[in-house]
């Protein structure tokens, strides 16, 4: 901790240990103005470097422009942009003006974008795609031009709440907007907590391996920048590109979703030697099977592998390091602060080892959230909330994730967790990816249906025979669908409702 505080104070020049995003950017820009803050690699492989000074000065101009248009505390700005240095710079400019930054996928369909705008009521939308007619909109080129006449000096530091709104489609595809009412300032202690949970440190070479509109990559990217890290930002998040750039830039820190971790291991030219620069890998944003986790723990020292379990709704967060995971295989860890309870359908606490609904409470220090377009999550008298995830705890208080309640399939009166069946199917050497859903069935209530992305030809009989080594018959898929590629969102997540609808259209 002493070393971290000393490093933090270098950036702050002996100032306060608390900071806003804008103040911290200015601190680092003063200490190392011409050092690279972001190294961007285009789709064509061209590299461009943005220095701390450049990001600081342009974000100042953006802030002054926004304030000139009356955009400040209580206002929102949507950034419907891909991962680019300008996207990051815009976020800092929005925060410096005191407004709420709302990152949205630049590929959001028109109807989805309209729904988000209706929920957020933005004062400005920045996008290079079709602009919503009902709201003021600018392209990045237009915004750059309009900002040119404004000062590149920092505006007065504003501590605005809220400062971030996440827009998520979730597993159902329904848009939900969640405003995070964050503390008015960050601190070196806050960064130290993040370091403990993720393995990050000051002034690392860090890769952004996920879209900024998704909560986990967003947190990793900006916490890394607060720590003075150099952010390697590829336009392409294909597995081969990510692996190539980790090796080329000797990346020390990366956060990934399990889907990307799996695809990297399946690359024909993969070797563990290409990951030797990594000092920390943090994974989140999806279920990581035990098999996949063990393979990565064989490639990297276990103390360099971190896992976070969290959700957009900010109900709670757990973490676990690889060496700890080996003592509790399959666990997603414990909360650093706060409490976890596992309850049955009547709301009674369950003993260790029994699966129930996961409830979490931050205590007094957690973020406050505001829900739009979806009902707020109820809070009980003890301050606990749940998003419907299912799991269990061991005797030492380590949490184990089973599945989302919405993904649990009730078939013939039995409860089957889709994640368990998917993990078994993915063990087969010919299966690249698998999703299990429940399709309506007159006899069974719901029929277990497996959607398979195969790496080479495989039959349903072969998969059934293999799976019976791990699963009882009632958990076996009763139908199989083979596809070239299982569609996932830009953040690597599945939209199960859309998959079910598509399977029914095909007659399954």
N, C-alpha and C positions, 0 to 999 in steps of 0.2 A: 504494500500500500504506500509506503514512504516513497518508493521510486516512482509510482504512478502520480502521486501528488506533486513531486518535484517536476515531473514532465509536464503535468497540467499547468503548473505555475510558470513554466517557461512560456507557454502559449499565452498565459494571462498577464505576463509581466508583473507578477506580484499582486494582481487584482483579486476580486472576489472569487470564491470557489464556485459560485453559482453563475450561470450564463444562459442567455437565450441563443437560439440558433444563429441569429444575425451577429450577435456580439462575438460568439465563438469563431465564426468565419472571419470576422475582422481581426481577431486576436492572432489567428494562424497566418493570415495574409500579411500581417506586420512582421511576424517572426521569419517566415520563409516565402516572400512574395513571388519569387520566380521559380519556385519548385513546382513540379507537376502535381496538380490536385486530381485531375482526371485524364486518363489516357484512353481515348475512344478509338475503337477499331470498327470501321464501316463494314457493310455487307461484302464489299469488294476487297476487304483486307487492308484498306488504307488507314494509317495511324495519324491521329491529330492529338495535340496536347493542349490542355487548358490549365493555366497556372492559377495559383491561389489569388494573385492580384487581379487577374482577368475576371474570375468568378465574382470576387468581391466588388469590383467596380461596376460590372454589368448588373449585378443584383441590386446595387445601390440605385442605379438609373431606373431599373424596373420599379423599385419601391417608390421613388419620387414620382414616377409617372402614375402609378396606381393611386397614390395619395392625392395627386393633382386631379384625378377623376373622382375623388371622394370615396375611394375604396380603401377601407381600413377595418378596424375592429367591428365585428358584427356582419362583415361581408365575406363572401366566398368567391374563390376563383378556381375554375376547373382547368386542369392541365390534361388534355386528352392527347398525349404525346408519347412517342416511344422512348426508350432509354437513350438519352442524348445528354451531353454536357449542358445544353440550353435548358433542358427539363429540370435538372438539378439547380441551375442558376435561377430559373423562374421560381422554384419553390422557396429559395432563400429570399428572393425579392418579395414574394407574397408575405412571408413571415415578418420581414422587416417593416412592411406596411401595416402589420397587425392583423391581416386578414387570414381566413381559413383556406388552407391549401387542399384541393380535392383532386387527387390523381385518378385518372380514368383511362382505361385501355384505349389506345388510338384506333383499335379495330372494333370498337363497340358498334353494333348495328344501329342504324338510325333510330329505330323504335326504342331500343335500350337507352341510347343517349338522350332521347327526349324524356324518357321516364326519370333518368338521373337528374336532368336539368329541372324537371318539375319538382322533384324532391328537394333539391339543393337551392334552387332559385339563385343561381350565380350572378354576381355583378359583371363577370367577364368569363368567357370561354376562350381558351387558347388552344387552337387545333389547326392542323394542316389538311384536314379532311373536310367533308361537307359541314358547313356551319349551321347550328340550330337557328332558325329564323327569329324565334321569339326572344332570344337573348343576345346581348352584345358579344361579338366574337372577333377575334383577330388571329391571323396566322403568325407563326414565329417571325417570319420576315417583316410583317407589318409592325409587330410589337418592337422588334429591334430598331426599326426606322423611327418609330414614334418616341422611343426612349433616348435617341441620340442627343437631344438638346438638354437633357436633364443632368444634374450633378452626379459625379461618380463618388462623391463623399457620402459617408454613412449618414442616414437620417437618424433622428432621435430614437433610441432603443425602446421598442414597444413590447410589452409582455402581454400578448393577447391570448385569450381562451375562448373557444377552442382553436387549435391550430392545425388540425388534420381531420379529414372526413374520408373514411374508406367506403368504397362502393363495391359490394360483393354480390355475386349471383348465387353463391352457396351451391349445395348439391341439388337444389330444386330448379335453379335457373331464375328464380324470382329476385329482382333487384332489391337489395337492402342497403341503406345508407346509414352509417354509424359514425357520428361525430365523437371524437375522443377529446374530452375536456382534460387536457394535460396540465401538470403543474406549470406555473408561470416561468420557471427556469429549470435548466438542467444543472448538474453539478459534477465535480470530479468523483464524488461518492457514487452518483448514479452511473457514471461510466464504469467505475470499478465493479459495480454489480453486474453490468452488462458483460464486462470482461470475464467475470467468474462463470457466468451462465453460458458463454459462447466461445471462450478461448481467444477472443480478440485482444489486441494490445495496441499501444501507441505506435504510430508511424510504421505501419505494416504495408506491404504490397497486397492489396485486397481486390478480389474480383467480384463484380456484380453479376450473379448468375440467375437472375430472376427479374420480372418486370417491376418497375417502381410503383405501379398502381396496386400491387399486392403488399399486404402488411409486413410480412417477414423480410422480403428483399428491401423494402423501404427502410425499415428499422436498421437493418444491417448497413445499408449504404450511408445513411446520415449519421448513425453513431460512429461509423468508420471515419467519416469526414470530420466529425467533432474531435476525433482522436488524432487528426492529422495524417490519416492514411492516404496513400495514393490509390485511387479507384481505377482499376482496369475495367473498362466498360465495353463489351462487345455488342455490336448491333444484332448479331446472330447468337442464339442460345442453344444451337445444336450441340450435341454431345462432342462431336469431333472438334468443333471450334473451341469449346470450353477447355477440353483437354490440351489442345495445341497451345492455347494462350497461357494456361497454367504453367506449362513447360517453358514457353518462350520468355515470359515475364517473371519467371520464378516466383509465382504467387505464393504468399504465405498464409492468407486467410480466404476462405470461400464459404458461402452458405448455399446449400442446394436443397432441392426437393428429392425424395427417394426415387422418383421416376427418372430424373437426370442421373442419379448415382447408378441406377441399374443400366441405363443406356451407355454410360461411359465404360462400364465393365464389359459390355457386349461388343465394343469396337474391335475390329479385327487387328488393329495395330496397338492395342492397349498393353501397357506394362506398368507395374507398380513403380518402376524407376521414374516414370514421368511425373509422379506425384511427390517426389522427394523434397521439394521446396516447401510443402504445406506444413505449417506449424499448427494450424487448427482448421478442422472441417466441422461446420455446424449444419445439421439437417433438421428440417421442419417442414410443415405444409403438406403432410400426408403420412400414411402408415408406412413404416419401414419394417419389412419382414425380418424375422430373426436371421434367416439365411443371408439376406443382403447385408445386414448389420455385421454379421460375423466376417463376411468377406472383406468389408472395409476395415474391420479391426485387425485383420491379418495383413492388410496393406500399409496401414498407418499405426504408429504406437497408440494404444487405446487412450492414453491421456491426451491425445490430440483430437479425439472425436467427441463431439458434443451433440446432444439432441434436445430440442425444445418442443414441448406440447403446449399449444395455445390456440386461441380462436379470435376471429375478428371482433366478436362481441366483448372482448376484454374481461371475460369472467374470471380468468386466472391464468397462471403460467407455471409449468414445471420444467425442470431441466435435469439432465443426467450426463455425466462424463463416461467415456468408453470403459475405463477400468472399473468404474462403479457399476456400469451395466453388466459387466461380466460376472459380478457378484449377484446381480438381480436381472438375469436374462429376460428380455422382453419388456422391462419396465420403461416408462417414460419419465421416471424420476419423482422428485418431490418439489413442493413450492419452497422458494427461498424465504418468503414471508407469506403468511396467510394460512388457510386451513382447507382440507379436502375431506368430504364425507361421501360415502357410497350408500345409497338408500334404495329400499324396495319400492314397489308401486304405491304403498300406503305411506311413504315418506319416513319409514323407520330405518335407522342406521343398521347397516349390515356388517357382520363380523368379517375379519380378513378372509380372503379367498372366495367370497361369494360375489357374483356379478350383479351389479345394479346400476342405477343412474348416478353419474358423477356430478356432485355439487361442489362449488368452490367459492371461497371468500378471500378477498385481498386483506380484509381488516380495514383499518382507517386510512391507509395510505395509497390505496389503489386508484386508478384513473376512473373518472366518471364518464358515462357514455349517454348519448342521446340517440334514439332510434327514429328513423324515418322510413315510411313505406312498409314497416313491419311493426307489430305490437311490441312494446318493451318487454324484456325478460322480467318475469316477476322476481321479487326479492323477498325471502322469508324473514321472519322476525330476528333471525341470527345473522342476516346479511349474506346468505348464500344464494347463488343463482346456478342455473344449469342450461346448457344448450341442447341437452338430450343425448350427450355421449354416454356410452355404457362402458363399464370397466370394473376393476376390483383392486383392492389394496392388500399388500402382504403385512406380516406382523410388524415390520419395521417402518411402515407408513409409506412405502413406495407404491406408486400408482401404475396400473397396467391398463392400457386402453383395449377394449374389446371391439367396439364398433359404434357407429352412430345409430341411435334408436331408429331413425328413418331408414337406415340401411339394413335393419334386422328383418329377416323374412320369416313370417309365421306360416309354416307349411304343414298341413295335417296335424295341427295342434302343437307342433314343436317349434321352438325358437332357433333359428339358424342365423349366425352372424356372417354376412357376406365376406368380411375381411378374412375370416378363418378359411373359408373355401378358396378364396382368391390366393391366399398365401400358399396353399397346397398345390394349386394348379401351376403357379409360377415356379414351383420346384422342378417341374418337368423341363428337361433340357431343350425341348423343342418349342416351349412357350415363351414368347418375348413379353407378353402382357396379357392380363386377364381381368375381366370385370364380371361380377356375379350380381344379378338382380332378381327380383321376384315378379313373375308375370301372373296376372289373374288366371285362376283355374277353378272350374266348377267343383272338381273332386277334392283338390288339396287346399283350396282357398288361395294360395299362391304357389306357383311352380318355380323351382330353382332353375334359373337359366344362366348359362355361362357364355360370355362373349370372349372369344379367343383370338389373339393376334399371335400367329405362329411364326417362328423363325425358319421352320421347314415343315414339310407335310406331316400331319399327325391326324389320327382319327379320333372320334369321340370314344370309341371302344377302348383305344389305347389309353386315353386320359382317365376313363372310368376305372380301368384296371389299376392304373398307377395310383389314383386318388384313394382307392379302397385300402391302401396300405396306411393311410393317415386318418381317414374319415369314416364314421359309421354310415350305413346305407341311406339313412334318412337325410343326411346332409349332402348327398350326391346330386349334382345337376341332373335334371330330367331332360334337358335339351341343351344343345350346343350350337353356337353360331360362330362361324369363322370369318374374320374380316382382315383386310390388308393392314389397317391401322386403326387402333382404338382412339377416337377423338378425345383430346383433352384441351382444357383452356390454356391460355398463355402462361398461367401460373402452375400448370401441371395437374390441375384438378379435373375431376370428372363431373359431368352434369348427368346424373343417373336418370333423372326424369326424361331427358331427351333420348337417352339410350333405350329406355323402356318403350317409349313411344315409337322409335324407329324399329325396334324388334317386333312390336305388334303389327306395324305396317307391313313388315315382311312376312307375316303369317305365323310367327313362332308362338 
